[in-house]
């Protein structure tokens, strides 16, 4: 993944509040939105755990590694979900 995209996602997910709703993007397919709305909340929860751990004992480097792991896992989950949704759409169209 290009570093700029990873950093942008880290900032977007890391600064968003856990209760902030996930809005559908203009032109976004329903399946893609469903994947994002399913997998972003667990990624946000993971990052909140990173924040809590960093506040008590961990350093900034450990916090960054933790948040990066949450982001990478969230991106993998969203990508897998989108791939599965795309595969199902192709099969349904046949």
N, C-alpha and C positions, 0 to 999 in steps of 0.2 A: 504494500500500500504506500502511495506517495506520502512523504512526511507531512506535507501541508494539509492533506486530507485528514490524516490521523490527528494532527494538532487541532484542526478546526473541530473535529468531532469530540475530542477531549474537552475542548473549551465549551462547546455547545451542551454536551451532556453533563459536564462537571459543574457548570454554572446554573443549569436549570434546576429548579426546585423539584423535589420528588412528586409534589402534588400538581405540578404544572401539566395541563392537558397537552396531549400530542395532537397537533392539527394536521389535517390532510394537506399535502402540498398541491399546488396547482398542477393539474395534468397527471397526478399520481394515480396509477391503477389501484383498484380496491384491494387486490391481494397484497400489493406492496405496502399499502397503508396498514393493513391488518397485521402484517409481519412486524412493521415498526412499532405499532401500538402494543403488540404482544411482548416484544423483546427489549424495548427501551426502559420500561419500569424496572425489570430486574437488574439492568446495567446501572441504573441510577441508585438502586438499593445497594448494589455492590460498592459503588463509589462513596456512598454515605458511610458504609462500614470502613472504607479506607480513611475517610475523614475522622471518624471516631477513633480509630486505632492510632492515627498520626497525632491526634490531640493528646493521647495518653502517653505513648511510649516511642513511637517511630519517628524517624527523621524525615526530612523532605524527600530525600532520594527514595526511601522505602515507600513513601506516599505516592510518588510519581510512578514507581514500578507497579504498585497495587492498582492505581487508576488506569494505567496502560493495559494491565491484564484484564480489567473489567471491560474496557473499551474493545479490546481485541476479541474477547469472548462474545460480547454483544454483537459486534460486526459479523463474526462467524455465524452466530445464530440467525441474524437477520438475513444474511446471504443464503444460508441453507434453507430457510423458510421461503425466501423468494424463489429459489431454484425449484423447490418442491411445488410451490404454487404454479410456477411456469410450466413445469412438467405435467401437472394435473390439468392445466388449461389446454395444453396441446393434445393430451389424450382425450379430453372431453370433446374437443372440436372434431375428432376423427369419427 
